[in-house]
């Protein structure tokens, strides 16, 4: 494989995803000069707000070039665009999940550079169904905490020998703020797993990813250019 000039992020949208869950993090990564690639089931994927996004590559092409990506991004959507497809026998998310699961098993790049999977909002529900948060901490939109627990518990019941469960990071009773994003550290394969709450939380989490790779000053500069008030502490 030829050397990549810029890190690459692989985006995995699906029908009716939330545009800002995707575009917010991508605005940050574009500021850090990342290359953006979109893989999807169909050539065009309808966004929750009605317009469509054109894919760059197919899932098969994503799998064939997976080791060229430094990050994987899964946006959220309204629960009714996700939950009906998270059940046995349903194939709606199979291609997406095959790519996501393979990515989480890659480990670091050959030069030791870390790979990261980031979910935003209810995007966490999709990989949770496949157990990609198993044994880790995770979060989601504050209105979907129970859903993340249910989906994760469903995986545990289907795989009692393998599952360790997911530690949900949400509100502490009587205390604020809610966790805006969760850095679960590296999974068993050495891929860093980060999940964010809704919309703007994904921007905060992506600025954290940039700060980890390039330093805090770089993240602050990107936030300044975006005229965005980065909430660093979660």
C-alpha positions in Angstrom: 0.0 0.0 0.0 1.4 3.4 -0.9 2.0 5.9 1.9 -0.9 8.2 2.7 -0.2 11.9 2.9 -3.0 12.5 5.3 -4.9 10.3 7.8 -8.1 8.9 6.5 -11.5 8.6 8.3 -14.0 6.1 7.1 -17.6 7.2 7.6 -20.5 4.7 7.8 -23.8 6.5 7.3 -27.1 4.6 6.9 -30.6 5.7 5.9 -32.0 8.7 7.9 -28.8 9.3 9.9 -28.4 12.7 11.5 -26.3 15.0 9.4 -24.6 17.0 12.2 -23.6 13.8 13.9 -21.5 13.2 10.8 -20.6 16.7 9.6 -19.7 18.1 13.0 -16.8 15.6 13.5 -15.8 15.9 9.8 -15.5 19.7 10.1 -13.0 19.1 12.9 -11.1 16.4 11.0 -11.0 18.5 7.8 -9.4 21.2 9.9 -6.7 18.7 10.8 -6.3 17.8 7.1 -7.8 14.4 7.2 -9.1 12.7 4.1 -12.8 11.8 4.3 -14.2 8.6 2.8 -17.8 7.5 2.9 -18.8 3.8 2.6 -22.5 2.8 2.4 -24.8 0.1 1.2 -26.2 2.2 -1.7 -24.8 4.9 -3.9 -27.0 7.5 -2.2 -28.0 7.4 1.5 -30.9 9.6 2.5 -30.1 11.9 5.5 -32.7 12.3 8.2 -33.5 15.8 7.0 -34.4 14.7 3.5 -31.3 15.2 1.3 -28.9 12.5 0.2 -25.2 11.8 0.6 -23.3 10.0 -2.1 -20.9 7.3 -1.0 -17.2 7.2 -2.0 -16.8 3.4 -1.9 -18.8 0.2 -1.3 -18.5 -1.9 1.9 -16.5 -4.4 -0.1 -14.1 -1.7 -1.1 -13.9 -0.5 2.5 -13.0 -4.0 3.7 -10.3 -4.3 1.0 -8.6 -1.0 2.0 -9.5 -1.0 5.7 -5.9 -0.8 7.0 -5.5 2.5 5.2 -7.9 4.2 7.7 -7.0 5.8 11.0 -10.5 6.3 12.2 -14.1 5.0 11.8 -17.1 7.2 12.4 -20.7 6.1 12.9 -23.4 8.8 13.3 -26.7 8.5 15.1 -30.3 8.7 14.0 -33.8 8.7 15.4 -34.3 5.4 17.2 -37.0 4.3 14.7 -34.3 4.4 12.0 -32.2 1.9 14.0 -34.1 -0.3 16.4 -36.3 -2.2 14.0 -33.2 -3.5 12.3 -31.4 -4.7 15.5 -32.9 -8.1 15.7 -31.9 -11.6 14.7 -32.6 -12.4 11.0 -32.5 -8.7 10.0 -29.7 -7.9 7.5 -30.1 -4.1 7.2 -26.9 -3.3 9.1 -24.9 -6.4 8.2 -22.5 -4.7 5.8 -21.9 -1.7 8.1 -21.3 -4.0 11.0 -19.0 -6.2 9.1 -16.8 -3.2 8.3 -17.0 -1.8 11.8 -16.1 -5.1 13.4 -13.2 -5.7 11.1 -11.9 -2.2 11.9 -12.0 -2.8 15.6 -9.9 -5.9 15.2 -7.1 -4.2 13.1 -5.0 -3.0 16.0 -2.7 0.0 15.6 -1.1 1.0 12.3 2.2 -0.5 11.3 4.0 2.5 12.6 2.2 2.2 16.0 -0.2 5.1 15.3 -3.5 4.6 17.1 -6.7 3.8 15.3 -10.0 5.1 16.7 -13.7 4.1 16.4 -16.0 7.0 17.2 -19.8 6.7 17.6 -22.0 9.8 17.9 -25.4 9.9 19.6 -27.5 6.8 19.0 -24.8 5.6 16.5 -23.6 3.6 19.5 -26.6 1.3 19.3 -25.5 -0.2 16.1 -22.0 -1.5 17.1 -23.4 -2.4 20.5 -25.7 -4.9 18.8 -22.6 -6.7 17.5 -20.8 -6.4 20.9 -18.2 -3.9 19.8 -18.4 -2.2 23.2 -18.3 -5.4 25.1 -16.2 -5.1 28.3 -15.9 -1.3 27.7 -17.4 1.9 28.9 -19.8 3.7 26.5 -22.4 6.4 26.3 -25.0 7.7 23.9 -27.6 10.5 23.6 -29.1 11.1 27.1 -32.5 10.1 25.9 -31.2 6.7 24.7 -29.3 5.5 27.8 -32.0 2.8 28.4 -31.8 1.8 24.7 -28.0 1.3 24.8 -28.4 -0.8 28.0 -31.1 -2.9 26.3 -29.1 -3.5 23.1 -26.0 -4.3 25.0 -27.9 -6.7 27.3 -29.4 -8.3 24.2 -25.9 -9.1 22.9 -24.9 -10.5 26.3 -27.9 -12.8 26.2 -27.1 -14.0 22.7 -23.5 -14.6 23.6 -23.4 -15.6 27.2 -19.9 -17.1 27.0 -18.2 -14.2 25.3 -19.9 -11.1 26.7 -18.6 -9.1 29.6 -21.3 -6.4 29.4 -21.1 -2.7 28.8 -20.6 -0.1 31.5 -22.9 2.7 30.6 -21.6 6.2 31.4 -24.5 8.5 31.9 -25.9 10.9 34.4 -25.2 10.5 38.1 -28.5 11.0 40.0 -28.8 14.5 41.3 -25.6 15.6 39.6 -24.6 17.4 36.4 -23.1 17.5 33.9 -23.8 14.3 31.9 -20.8 12.7 30.4 -20.6 14.3 26.9 -18.2 11.6 25.6 -16.4 8.6 26.9 -12.9 7.5 26.0 -13.0 3.7 26.8 -9.3 3.3 25.9 -8.1 0.5 23.7 -10.1 -2.6 23.2 -8.6 -6.1 23.3 -7.1 -5.6 19.7 -5.6 -2.2 20.5 -8.2 0.0 18.8 -9.3 3.0 20.8 -13.0 3.2 21.3 -14.8 6.5 21.9 -18.5 7.2 22.1 -20.2 10.5 22.3 -23.6 11.9 23.3 -25.8 13.8 20.9 -24.8 16.2 18.1 -22.3 18.7 19.7 -20.9 16.0 21.9 -19.5 14.4 18.8 -17.6 17.6 18.0 -16.1 17.7 21.5 -15.0 14.1 21.2 -13.4 14.7 17.8 -11.5 17.7 19.1 -10.2 15.4 21.9 -9.1 12.9 19.2 -7.2 15.7 17.4 -5.7 16.8 20.7 -4.4 13.3 21.4 -2.8 13.0 18.0 -1.5 16.5 17.4 -1.6 18.3 20.8 -4.1 20.5 22.6 -3.1 23.6 20.8 -4.1 22.2 17.4 -7.5 21.2 18.7 -8.0 24.7 20.2 -7.0 26.3 17.0 -9.5 24.3 15.0 -12.2 25.1 17.6 -11.3 28.8 17.3 -11.6 28.7 13.5 -15.0 26.9 13.8 -16.0 29.5 16.4 -16.9 26.6 18.6 -16.7 26.5 22.4 -15.0 23.2 23.0 -16.0 21.4 26.2 -12.9 19.5 27.0 -13.7 18.0 30.3 -16.3 15.2 30.4 
